Amino acid sequence: MNESVKEVTDNSFEHEVLKSEKPVLVDFWAAWCAPCLMLSPTVEAIAEQYSGSLAVVKLNVDDNPSTAATYGIKGIPTLILFSGGKEVERVVGATSKESISRMIERYDHLPEEAVTDCVAV
C-alpha cells in the first residue's frame, strides 16, 4: 500500500471516514481475495489522482468485521464513497479506474447539502 492510501480499522473508521471533512472512498477488501489484489493498484492511482479533494482508505474485512457488517458488505472488493459522513454510492466487484472516477466526479461538484441527502440503492 502506498502513502496516499490509509488503512482504517473498526476503531478508526468513524474518525477517518464518517467525520472526514472531505469525501472518502473506502475499499473493503481481504488479503485472500484475488479481485481485491487486482483492484489495489487502481485504488492507489485514484488516491493519487484525487489527493487534494478525496481521502482513500482500505478496510480489511477479516480484521474489522464490525464495520463490514454495519455496511452490509457481502462481497469484496466493495468500494463505498462517503460524503458528509453518509454513504452516497457503492460498487461491488473489480471495476475500472474510469468507472471509479465517474462515480467520484458525480459528487465532486455538488454542494455539501445535496451530497448528504443522496442515498445509494
ABEGO torsion letter per residue (X at the ends): XBAABBBBBAAAAAAAAAABABBBBBBBBBAABAAAAAAAAAAAAAAAAAAAABBBBBBBAAABAAAAAAAGBABOBBBBBBBGGBBABBBBEBBBAAAAAAAAAAAAABBAAAAAABBBX
